[in-house]
Amino acid sequence: MAALNGVHGGMQGGRSCWIVEGTLCSGKKSRPFKERFHSCSYCDFYRMVMQEEGAAFVLSSVLRSRVEIRTDAEQDKYSMRIAA
């Protein structure tokens, strides 16, 4: 996911997977963010990233806003193409 590229040193949201819907969690496709974040906060990977990043750790609310803004902008661009 381009909106999360570089976050926590990862590519395409790879080190912020708890934000990206449809990522794999324990070998299964993840549920939407609102339904799963509580369980993600107990994930070993999430905790490792949080510890490694320390004060530079980007909060989930900030990351969600990046994804939502990007998604809205992409939707607007798509709608403008259809209207043309």
C-alpha distances in whole Angstrom, upper triangle without the diagonal:
4,6,6,7,10,11,14,14,11,8,4,5,8,11,10,10,12,10,8,10,11,11,14,17,20,19,19,16,15,17,15,15,18,20,19,18,22,21,18,20,23,21,22,18,17,21,21,18,20,23,21,20,23,23,20,18,16,17,15,16,15,11,12,13,11,8,12,13,10,10,14,14,12,15,18,17,17,20,22,22,23,26,27
4,5,5,9,10,13,13,11,8,5,7,10,13,12,13,15,13,11,14,15,15,18,20,24,23,23,20,19,20,18,18,21,23,22,21,24,24,21,23,25,23,24,21,20,23,22,19,21,24,22,20,23,23,20,18,16,18,16,17,15,12,13,14,10,9,12,12,9,10,14,13,11,15,17,16,16,20,21,21,23,25,26
4,6,9,9,13,13,12,10,8,8,11,12,11,12,14,11,10,13,15,15,19,21,24,24,23,20,19,20,17,16,19,21,20,19,22,23,20,21,24,22,24,20,19,22,22,18,19,22,21,19,21,21,17,16,13,15,13,14,12,9,10,10,6,6,9,9,6,9,12,11,11,14,16,15,17,19,20,21,23,25,26
4,6,6,9,10,8,7,6,5,8,9,7,9,11,9,9,12,15,14,17,18,22,22,22,19,17,19,17,15,18,20,19,17,20,21,17,18,21,19,20,17,15,18,18,14,16,19,17,15,18,18,15,13,11,12,11,13,11,7,9,11,7,7,11,11,10,12,15,15,14,17,19,19,20,23,24,25,27,29,30
4,6,9,8,6,5,5,6,8,9,9,11,14,12,12,15,17,15,18,20,23,23,23,21,20,21,20,18,21,23,22,20,23,23,20,21,23,21,21,18,17,20,19,15,17,20,18,16,19,19,15,14,13,15,15,16,14,11,13,14,11,11,14,14,12,14,17,16,16,19,21,20,21,24,25,25,28,30,30
4,6,5,5,5,7,7,9,8,10,12,15,14,14,18,19,17,20,21,24,24,25,23,22,23,22,20,23,25,23,21,24,24,20,21,23,21,20,17,16,18,17,13,15,17,15,13,16,16,12,12,11,14,15,17,14,12,15,16,13,13,17,17,15,17,20,19,19,23,24,23,25,28,29,29,31,33,34
4,5,6,7,8,7,8,7,7,10,12,11,12,16,18,16,18,19,22,23,23,22,20,21,20,17,20,22,20,18,20,21,17,17,20,18,18,15,13,15,14,11,12,14,13,10,13,13,10,9,8,11,11,13,11,9,12,13,11,12,15,16,15,17,20,19,20,23,24,24,26,28,29,30,32,34,35
4,6,9,11,9,9,6,7,11,12,13,14,18,19,17,19,19,21,23,23,22,20,22,21,18,21,23,20,18,20,20,16,16,18,16,15,12,11,12,11,7,9,11,9,7,10,11,8,7,8,11,12,15,13,11,14,16,14,15,18,19,18,20,23,23,23,26,28,28,29,32,33,34,36,38,39
4,7,10,9,9,7,10,12,15,15,16,19,21,18,19,20,22,23,24,23,22,24,23,21,24,26,23,21,23,23,19,19,21,18,17,14,14,15,13,10,12,13,10,9,13,14,11,10,11,14,15,18,16,14,17,19,16,17,20,21,19,22,24,24,24,27,29,28,29,32,33,34,36,38,39
4,7,6,5,5,8,10,13,13,13,16,17,14,16,17,20,20,21,20,19,21,21,19,22,24,21,19,22,21,17,18,20,17,17,13,13,15,13,10,13,15,12,12,15,17,13,12,12,15,15,18,16,13,16,18,15,15,19,20,18,20,23,22,22,25,27,26,27,30,31,31,33,36,37
4,5,5,7,9,10,14,13,12,15,16,14,16,18,20,20,21,19,19,21,21,19,23,24,22,20,24,23,19,21,22,19,19,15,15,18,17,14,16,19,16,15,19,20,17,15,15,17,17,19,17,14,16,18,15,14,18,19,16,18,21,21,19,22,25,24,24,28,29,28,30,33,34
4,6,8,9,9,12,11,9,12,13,11,14,16,19,19,19,17,17,19,18,17,20,22,20,19,22,22,18,20,22,19,20,16,16,19,18,15,18,20,19,17,21,22,18,17,15,17,16,18,16,13,14,16,13,11,15,16,13,14,18,18,16,19,21,21,21,24,26,25,27,30,30
4,6,5,6,9,8,7,10,12,10,13,14,17,18,18,16,14,16,15,14,17,19,17,15,19,18,15,16,19,16,17,13,12,16,15,12,14,17,16,15,18,19,16,14,12,14,12,15,13,10,11,14,11,10,14,15,13,14,18,18,17,19,22,22,22,25,27,27,29,31,32
4,6,5,9,10,9,12,12,9,11,12,15,15,16,15,14,17,17,15,19,20,17,16,19,18,14,16,17,14,14,11,11,14,13,11,14,16,15,14,18,19,16,14,14,15,14,17,16,13,14,17,15,14,17,19,17,18,21,22,20,23,26,25,25,28,30,30,32,34,35
4,6,8,9,10,13,14,11,13,13,16,17,18,17,15,18,17,15,18,19,16,15,17,16,13,13,15,12,12,9,8,11,10,7,10,12,11,10,14,15,13,11,11,12,12,15,14,11,14,16,15,14,18,19,18,19,22,23,22,25,27,27,28,31,32,32,34,37,38
4,5,6,7,11,13,10,12,12,16,17,17,15,13,15,14,12,15,16,14,12,14,14,10,12,14,12,13,10,8,11,11,8,10,13,13,12,14,15,13,10,9,10,8,12,11,8,10,13,12,11,15,16,16,16,20,21,20,22,25,25,26,28,30,31,32,34,36
4,5,5,8,9,7,9,9,12,13,13,12,10,12,12,10,13,14,11,10,14,13,9,11,13,11,12,9,8,12,13,10,12,16,15,15,17,19,17,14,13,13,10,14,14,10,11,15,14,12,15,17,16,16,20,21,20,22,25,25,25,28,30,30,31,34,35
4,6,8,10,8,10,9,12,14,13,12,9,10,10,7,10,11,8,7,10,9,6,8,11,9,12,10,8,11,13,11,12,15,16,15,17,18,17,13,12,11,8,11,13,10,10,14,14,12,14,17,17,17,20,22,21,22,25,26,26,28,31,31,32,34,36
4,6,10,9,12,12,16,17,15,13,10,11,9,6,9,11,10,8,12,12,9,11,14,13,15,13,11,14,16,13,14,17,18,16,18,19,17,13,11,10,7,9,10,7,6,10,10,8,11,13,13,13,16,18,18,19,22,23,23,25,27,28,29,31,33
4,6,6,10,11,15,15,14,11,9,10,8,7,11,12,11,11,14,14,11,14,16,15,17,14,13,16,17,15,16,20,20,19,21,22,19,16,14,14,11,13,13,10,9,12,11,8,11,14,13,12,15,17,16,17,20,21,21,23,25,26,27,29,31
4,6,9,10,14,14,12,8,6,7,6,6,10,10,10,11,14,14,12,15,17,16,18,16,15,19,20,18,19,23,23,22,24,25,23,20,18,17,13,15,16,13,11,14,14,10,12,15,14,12,16,18,16,17,20,21,20,22,25,26,26,28,31
4,7,9,12,11,9,5,5,7,8,9,13,12,11,13,16,15,13,17,18,16,19,17,16,20,21,19,21,24,24,24,26,28,25,22,20,20,16,18,19,16,14,18,17,14,15,18,17,15,18,20,18,19,22,23,22,24,27,27,27,30,32
4,6,10,9,8,6,6,9,10,10,14,14,11,13,16,14,12,15,16,14,15,13,13,17,18,16,18,21,21,21,24,25,23,20,19,19,16,18,19,15,15,18,17,14,17,20,18,17,20,22,20,21,25,25,24,26,29,29,29,32,34
4,6,5,5,5,6,9,12,13,16,14,12,13,16,13,11,15,15,12,14,12,13,17,17,17,19,21,22,22,25,27,25,22,21,21,18,21,22,18,18,21,21,18,20,23,22,21,24,26,24,25,28,29,27,30,33,32,33,36,37
4,5,5,6,6,9,12,12,15,13,10,11,13,10,9,12,12,9,11,10,11,14,15,15,17,20,20,21,23,26,24,21,20,20,17,20,22,19,18,22,22,19,22,25,24,23,26,28,26,27,31,31,30,33,35,35,35,38,40
4,6,8,9,12,15,15,18,16,13,14,15,11,11,14,13,10,11,11,13,15,16,17,19,21,22,23,25,28,27,23,23,23,20,23,25,22,22,26,25,23,25,28,27,26,30,32,30,31,34,35,34,36,39,39,39,42,44
4,7,9,12,16,17,19,17,15,17,18,15,14,17,16,13,14,14,16,18,19,19,22,24,24,25,28,30,29,25,25,25,22,25,27,23,23,27,26,23,26,29,27,26,29,31,29,30,34,34,32,35,38,37,37,40,42
4,6,9,13,14,17,14,12,15,17,14,13,17,16,14,16,15,17,20,20,21,23,25,26,26,29,31,29,26,25,24,21,24,26,22,21,25,25,22,24,27,26,24,27,29,27,28,31,32,30,32,35,35,35,38,40
4,7,10,12,15,13,11,14,16,14,13,17,17,15,17,16,17,20,21,21,22,25,26,26,28,30,28,25,24,23,19,22,23,20,19,22,22,19,20,24,22,20,24,26,24,24,28,28,26,29,32,31,31,34,36
4,7,8,11,9,8,10,12,11,10,14,14,13,16,15,14,18,19,19,20,23,24,24,26,27,26,22,21,19,16,18,20,17,16,19,20,17,18,21,21,19,22,24,23,23,26,27,26,28,31,31,31,34,36
4,6,8,6,6,9,12,11,11,14,15,14,18,17,16,19,21,21,21,24,26,25,27,28,27,23,21,19,16,17,20,17,15,18,19,16,17,20,20,18,21,23,22,22,25,27,25,27,30,31,30,33,35
4,6,6,6,9,11,12,11,14,16,16,19,18,16,20,22,21,21,24,25,24,26,27,25,22,19,17,14,14,17,15,12,15,16,13,13,17,17,15,17,20,19,19,22,24,23,24,27,28,28,30,33
4,5,5,6,9,10,9,11,14,14,17,16,14,17,19,18,18,21,22,21,23,23,22,18,16,14,10,11,13,11,9,12,14,12,12,16,16,15,17,20,20,20,23,24,24,25,28,29,29,31,34
4,6,6,8,10,11,12,15,16,19,19,16,18,21,20,19,23,25,23,24,24,23,20,18,15,11,11,14,13,11,13,16,14,13,17,18,17,18,21,22,21,24,26,26,26,29,31,31,32,35
4,6,8,9,10,12,14,15,18,18,16,19,22,21,20,24,26,25,26,26,26,22,20,17,14,15,18,16,14,17,19,17,17,20,21,19,21,24,24,23,27,29,28,29,32,33,33,34,37
4,5,5,6,9,10,11,15,15,13,15,18,18,17,20,22,22,23,24,23,19,18,16,12,14,17,15,14,17,19,17,17,21,21,20,22,25,25,25,28,30,29,30,33,34,34,36,39
4,5,5,6,9,10,13,13,10,13,16,15,14,17,19,19,19,20,20,16,15,12,9,11,14,13,11,15,17,15,16,19,20,19,22,24,24,25,28,29,29,30,33,34,35,37,39
4,5,5,7,9,13,14,11,12,16,16,15,18,20,20,20,21,21,17,17,14,11,13,16,16,15,18,20,19,20,23,24,23,25,28,28,28,31,33,33,34,37,38,38,40,43
4,5,5,7,11,12,10,12,15,15,15,17,20,20,21,22,22,18,18,16,13,16,19,17,17,20,22,20,21,25,25,24,27,29,29,29,32,34,34,35,38,39,39,41,44
4,5,5,9,9,7,9,12,12,12,15,17,17,18,19,19,15,15,13,11,14,16,14,14,18,19,18,19,22,23,22,25,27,27,28,31,32,32,33,36,37,37,40,42
4,6,8,9,6,7,11,11,10,12,15,15,15,17,17,13,14,12,10,13,16,15,15,18,19,19,20,23,24,24,26,29,29,30,32,34,34,36,38,39,40,42,44
4,6,9,7,7,10,12,11,13,16,17,17,19,19,16,17,15,14,17,19,18,19,22,23,22,24,27,27,27,30,32,32,33,36,37,37,39,41,42,43,45,47
4,5,5,6,9,10,11,12,14,16,17,19,19,16,16,15,14,18,19,18,18,22,22,21,23,26,26,26,29,31,30,32,35,35,35,37,40,40,41,44,46
4,6,5,6,9,10,10,12,14,15,18,18,15,17,17,16,20,21,19,21,24,24,23,26,28,28,28,31,33,32,34,37,37,37,40,42,42,43,46,48
4,5,5,6,9,10,10,12,14,17,16,13,15,15,14,18,19,17,18,22,21,20,23,26,25,25,29,30,29,31,34,34,34,37,39,39,41,43,45
4,5,5,6,9,10,11,12,15,14,11,12,12,11,15,16,14,15,19,19,18,21,23,23,23,26,28,28,29,32,33,33,35,37,38,39,41,43
4,5,5,6,9,10,10,13,14,11,13,13,13,16,17,16,18,21,21,21,24,26,26,27,30,31,31,33,35,36,37,39,41,42,43,45,47
4,5,5,6,8,10,13,13,11,13,14,15,19,19,17,20,23,22,22,25,27,27,28,31,32,32,34,36,37,37,40,41,42,43,46,47
4,5,5,6,8,11,10,8,10,12,12,16,16,14,17,19,19,19,22,24,23,25,27,28,28,30,33,33,34,36,38,39,40,43,44
4,6,5,6,9,9,6,9,9,11,14,14,14,16,19,18,19,22,24,24,25,28,29,29,31,33,34,35,37,39,40,41,43,45
4,6,5,9,10,8,12,13,15,18,18,17,20,22,22,23,26,27,27,29,31,32,33,35,37,37,39,41,42,43,45,47,48
4,6,9,9,8,12,14,16,19,18,17,20,23,22,23,26,27,26,28,31,31,32,34,36,36,38,40,42,42,44,46,47
4,6,5,5,8,11,13,16,15,14,18,20,19,20,23,24,24,26,28,29,29,32,34,34,35,38,39,40,42,44,45
4,5,6,9,11,14,17,16,16,19,21,20,22,25,25,26,28,30,31,32,34,36,36,38,40,41,42,44,46,47
4,5,8,10,14,15,14,15,18,19,19,21,24,24,25,27,29,29,31,33,34,35,37,39,40,41,43,45,46
4,6,9,12,14,12,13,16,17,16,19,21,21,22,24,26,26,28,30,31,32,34,36,37,38,40,42,43
4,6,9,12,10,10,14,15,15,16,19,20,20,22,25,25,26,28,30,31,32,34,36,37,39,40,42
4,7,8,7,7,10,11,11,13,15,16,17,19,21,22,23,25,26,27,29,31,32,33,35,37,38
4,5,5,6,9,10,11,13,14,16,17,19,20,22,23,25,26,28,29,31,32,34,35,37,38
4,5,5,6,9,10,10,12,14,15,16,18,20,21,22,24,26,27,28,30,31,33,34,36
4,5,5,6,9,10,10,12,14,15,16,18,20,21,22,24,25,27,28,30,31,33,35
4,5,5,6,9,10,11,12,14,15,17,18,20,21,23,24,26,27,29,31,32,33
4,5,5,6,9,10,11,12,14,15,17,18,20,21,23,24,26,27,29,30,32
4,5,5,6,8,10,10,12,14,15,16,18,20,21,22,24,26,27,28,30
4,5,5,6,8,10,10,12,14,15,16,18,20,21,22,24,26,27,29
4,6,5,6,8,10,11,12,14,15,17,18,20,21,23,24,26,27
4,6,5,6,9,10,10,12,14,15,16,18,20,21,23,24,26
4,5,5,6,9,10,10,12,14,15,16,18,20,21,22,24
4,5,5,6,9,10,11,12,14,15,17,19,20,21,23
4,5,5,6,9,10,11,12,14,15,17,19,20,21
4,5,5,6,9,10,10,12,14,15,17,18,20
4,5,5,6,9,10,10,12,14,15,16,18
4,5,5,6,9,10,11,13,14,15,17
4,5,5,6,9,10,11,13,14,16
4,5,5,6,9,10,11,12,14
4,5,5,6,9,10,10,12
4,5,5,6,9,10,11
4,5,5,6,9,10
4,5,5,6,9
4,5,5,6
4,6,5
4,6
4
